[in-house]
């Protein structure tokens, strides 16, 4: 097609301009005018009080189509187009270029169909997938709202008002909306503002929750640290107490071993070998002005004969008193007897051996006056 403008007559509402190459839209067009500009169809129409050029059908720059020839004369043509769809446009011509109209089209599958003619014939068939036709539509709503739908199914709803214009950018394939009023912008901004407020509120709530959680964690850590410190302090005190107890025990043991004075007296031990059986031999002595009471644990042995006993001794400064308790004997006879006297300011414990060659071991505990 040459670069020319063809105008059809008898058009009551406008003109039809067809051109294969890009052209400039006519100025001052009549409502109802249609233009094929660069093989894209536009109409100058009024929708919702808005008059402009609107794209109706746009060609696909990468079309999918099939062209074939039926060489066998037949009333049934099988068209194997392999377009993978049942949505298509087709045209049939005979060998002379005349249009043929089949009686029936019978789909076979997504890649083929049958054409039925009333008389046997041959010719050519062209099949174009309608999925390759892009249609931009402007659908009128209830008179207040206008919905714009693009071929890619994106929609834009807005409130129509005075001074609103809609333009289609053929280069970018975008619909451009402009308005001298702020109704649409205000609505969009209000929605965006509400969404922004919600986001800010959620962020603030999350930050507040995070701060509260961090504060609680910090408080708990401080409490744990305090408890650990207190536990360590208690452990130190307990360790010190144990150390003091151990030290006191060691002191007590050392005092016992070294016959040092205890708080209420002292403890001593001794071992004596008696070779004769002379009665009332001195076994032990202590100052009566210093100590009032004494307790003796005595062990006596000779060969296989053994005797063990306890003696409780006391004085009043003049007389000596003695009591024998817990006497234990291993063998057939006692090995010694005991008595006590006051002499020269001393308490004397006396022993009378019943056999010769006795070994006597003594542990003494004294209690101060």
Secondary structure in CASP SS format (residue, H / E / C, confidence):
PFRMAT SS
TARGET T0000
AUTHOR 0000-0000-0000
METHOD secondary structure of the structure
MODEL  1
X C 1.00
X C 1.00
X C 1.00
X C 1.00
X C 1.00
X C 1.00
X C 1.00
X C 1.00
X C 1.00
X C 1.00
X C 1.00
X C 1.00
X C 1.00
X C 1.00
X C 1.00
X E 1.00
X E 1.00
X E 1.00
X E 1.00
X C 1.00
X C 1.00
X C 1.00
X C 1.00
X C 1.00
X C 1.00
X C 1.00
X C 1.00
X C 1.00
X C 1.00
X C 1.00
X C 1.00
X C 1.00
X E 1.00
X E 1.00
X E 1.00
X E 1.00
X E 1.00
X C 1.00
X C 1.00
X E 1.00
X E 1.00
X E 1.00
X E 1.00
X E 1.00
X E 1.00
X E 1.00
X E 1.00
X C 1.00
X C 1.00
X E 1.00
X E 1.00
X E 1.00
X E 1.00
X E 1.00
X E 1.00
X E 1.00
X E 1.00
X E 1.00
X C 1.00
X C 1.00
X C 1.00
X C 1.00
X C 1.00
X C 1.00
X E 1.00
X E 1.00
X E 1.00
X E 1.00
X E 1.00
X E 1.00
X E 1.00
X E 1.00
X E 1.00
X E 1.00
X E 1.00
X E 1.00
X E 1.00
X E 1.00
X E 1.00
X E 1.00
X C 1.00
X C 1.00
X C 1.00
X C 1.00
X C 1.00
X C 1.00
X C 1.00
X E 1.00
X E 1.00
X E 1.00
X E 1.00
X E 1.00
X E 1.00
X C 1.00
X C 1.00
X C 1.00
X C 1.00
X C 1.00
X E 1.00
X C 1.00
X C 1.00
X C 1.00
X C 1.00
X E 1.00
X E 1.00
X E 1.00
X E 1.00
X E 1.00
X E 1.00
X C 1.00
X C 1.00
X E 1.00
X E 1.00
X E 1.00
X E 1.00
X E 1.00
X E 1.00
X E 1.00
X E 1.00
X E 1.00
X E 1.00
X E 1.00
X E 1.00
X E 1.00
X E 1.00
X E 1.00
X E 1.00
X E 1.00
X E 1.00
X H 1.00
X H 1.00
X H 1.00
X C 1.00
X E 1.00
X C 1.00
X C 1.00
X E 1.00
X E 1.00
X E 1.00
X E 1.00
X C 1.00
X C 1.00
X C 1.00
X C 1.00
X E 1.00
X E 1.00
X E 1.00
X E 1.00
X E 1.00
X C 1.00
X C 1.00
X C 1.00
X C 1.00
X C 1.00
X E 1.00
X E 1.00
X E 1.00
X E 1.00
X E 1.00
X C 1.00
X C 1.00
X C 1.00
X C 1.00
X E 1.00
X E 1.00
X E 1.00
X E 1.00
X E 1.00
X E 1.00
X C 1.00
X C 1.00
X C 1.00
X C 1.00
X E 1.00
X E 1.00
X E 1.00
X E 1.00
X E 1.00
X E 1.00
X C 1.00
X C 1.00
X C 1.00
X H 1.00
X H 1.00
X H 1.00
X H 1.00
X H 1.00
X H 1.00
X H 1.00
X H 1.00
X H 1.00
X H 1.00
X H 1.00
X H 1.00
X H 1.00
X H 1.00
X H 1.00
X H 1.00
X H 1.00
X H 1.00
X H 1.00
X H 1.00
X H 1.00
X H 1.00
X H 1.00
X H 1.00
X H 1.00
X H 1.00
X H 1.00
X H 1.00
X H 1.00
X H 1.00
X H 1.00
X H 1.00
X H 1.00
X H 1.00
X H 1.00
X H 1.00
X H 1.00
X H 1.00
X H 1.00
X H 1.00
X H 1.00
X H 1.00
X H 1.00
X H 1.00
X H 1.00
X H 1.00
X H 1.00
X H 1.00
X H 1.00
X H 1.00
X H 1.00
X H 1.00
X H 1.00
X H 1.00
X H 1.00
X H 1.00
X H 1.00
X H 1.00
X H 1.00
X H 1.00
X H 1.00
X H 1.00
X H 1.00
X H 1.00
X H 1.00
X H 1.00
X H 1.00
X H 1.00
X H 1.00
X H 1.00
X H 1.00
X H 1.00
X H 1.00
X H 1.00
X H 1.00
X C 1.00
X C 1.00
X C 1.00
X E 1.00
X E 1.00
X C 1.00
X C 1.00
X E 1.00
X E 1.00
X E 1.00
X E 1.00
X E 1.00
X E 1.00
X E 1.00
X E 1.00
X E 1.00
X E 1.00
X C 1.00
X C 1.00
X C 1.00
X C 1.00
X C 1.00
X C 1.00
X E 1.00
X E 1.00
X E 1.00
X E 1.00
X E 1.00
X E 1.00
X E 1.00
X C 1.00
X C 1.00
X C 1.00
X E 1.00
X E 1.00
X E 1.00
X E 1.00
X E 1.00
X E 1.00
X E 1.00
X E 1.00
X E 1.00
X E 1.00
X E 1.00
X E 1.00
X C 1.00
X C 1.00
X E 1.00
X E 1.00
X E 1.00
X E 1.00
X E 1.00
X E 1.00
X E 1.00
X E 1.00
X E 1.00
X E 1.00
X E 1.00
X C 1.00
X C 1.00
X C 1.00
X C 1.00
X E 1.00
X E 1.00
X E 1.00
X E 1.00
X E 1.00
X E 1.00
X E 1.00
X E 1.00
X E 1.00
X E 1.00
X E 1.00
X C 1.00
X C 1.00
X C 1.00
X C 1.00
X C 1.00
X E 1.00
X E 1.00
X E 1.00
X E 1.00
X E 1.00
X E 1.00
X E 1.00
X E 1.00
X C 1.00
X C 1.00
X E 1.00
X E 1.00
X E 1.00
X E 1.00
X E 1.00
X E 1.00
X E 1.00
X E 1.00
X C 1.00
X C 1.00
X C 1.00
X C 1.00
X E 1.00
X E 1.00
X E 1.00
X E 1.00
X E 1.00
X E 1.00
X E 1.00
X E 1.00
X E 1.00
X E 1.00
X E 1.00
X C 1.00
END
